[in-house]
Amino acid sequence: MLNISEQSIGHNIRKKGFKTLTEVEGRRSSRVLLRLIGGTFLIGLIIMFVPWTQNIRSYGSVTTLKPDQRPQTIHSVIAGRIEKWYVQEGDEVKAGDTIAFISEVKDDYFDPQLLDRTQNQTELKQQMVNSYDSKIDALDDQINSLQKQRQLELKQGRIKISQAHLKVSNDSINFQAAQVNYETAEKQYKRFEELHDQGLKSKTDLENRRVKMQESYSSLIAAENKYLASQSDLIAAEIELSNIQMKYQNNLAKAESDKFSAFSAKFDSEGQVTKLQNQYSNYQRRNSFYYITAPQDCYITRLVVQGVGETVKEGGPVVTIMPTNHELAAEIYIDPIDLPLVTVGENVRIQFDGWPAVIFSGWPNASYGTYGGTIYAIDKFISDNGKFRVLIKQDPNDHPWPEALKYGGGANAMILLGDVPIWYELWRKINGFPPNYYKAKVDPDKETKAK
């Protein structure tokens, strides 16, 4: 009984008849309680010194390690009209397999013989280039011929000038001799005239001497005239040589001008040929864009353009794919206060959505259903959500991640830090302190190889 009342009735009860009541009243509950409290305190005190692994928990999603392994959209390089689909959603295709065929919608490319016509234009322009080459060769031959002919005529002109110089010299000597003869005849006439006046010479002798003087004067005039004519011939020869030089200079200048004009026309035609060749290559390359093919082995996830006959813009999306071969990873976001505590290579425990797990944050080895990972990369800039993104790859030394894991699934990650006693972790949590700064252990052999 509880014996709450001051008037006890215990003496009126026959306890021998009630075995259970006798056992209950015979126990001392206070001793049991004290022992229970003491044991609990002792166990709690021991637990306080049990190692606890500090960690940073964050929720993210499953992604891929390389960007080319993530879901992507195939775009149409050219504008076109969907004519035929070769796949449907959920199909697995190999790299290079045809996904869809589109037709042309721009009137600049409607001509079915566009490539042939462009090729013909290119060949015609190339023939024009060849004709200009022939013209340039002909002008080179003409220039060489003019140069040789100029040399010959200049040589001939210089010979004529030399002959004219010699003739001028000869006529000059004859003119000087005629002057001497005239002067001599004139002096003889004067002497005969004096002798005639003295009666020593007859008038006939005087007249003969006068005739000789007149003849010598006539020879002088003829020699002077011939001398002046030879000088005129020399000047004419020099003028002719100058005319030859000017004539061939003009002819060569005209031939050079025609040659440079041919070069200019040739270069212009070559530019047009290059432009047409480029245009032909663009047309040929454009024809290959009519078939939209898979860039790699992948699954068709969604058709952006639904039916046949719909048009797609230049650079517009056509189909969304997911690569077949991919290396999964997990991306999580951590607060800026935890960023200095995280380094590349640290171990991480991950729980994926859809895989049941029993998690003990401080005892990762005791957790069930979690998978190992290591930090692969940390963003150097903050994300739009105010946190830093951390990329986690699969730990090769741990259990492999589930094969059925899909891109975009949820991932609850625990970044493992230093080991501390539980009492320290409780004290840190109560005071709101960050975890201890922790550096991952580096293998000395790897560090030596890196150096």
Buried (B, 14 or more C-beta within 10 A) or exposed (E): EEEEEEEEEEEEEEEEEEEEEEEEEEEEEEEEEEEEEEEEEEEEEEEBEEEBBBBBBBEBBBBBBEEEBBBBEBBBBBBBBBEEBBBEEEBEBEEEBBBBBBBBBEEEBEEEEBBEEBBEBBEBBBEBBEBBEEBBEBBEEBBEEBBEEBEEBBEEBBEBBEBBBEBBEEBBEBBEEBBEBBEEBBEBBEEBBEBBEEEEBEEEEBEBBBEBBEEBBEBBEEBBEBBEEBBEBBEEBBEBBEEBBEEBEEBBEEBEEBBEBBBEBBEBBBEBBEEBBEBBEEBEEBBEEBEBBBEBBBBBBEBBBEEEEEBBEEEBBBBBBBBBEBEBBBBBBBEEEBBEBBEEEBBBBBBBBEBEBEBBBBEBEEBEEBBBBBBBBBBEEEEEEEBBBBBBBBBEEBEEBEEEBEBEBEBBBBBBBBEBBBBBBEEBEEEEEBBBEBEBEEEEEEEEEEE
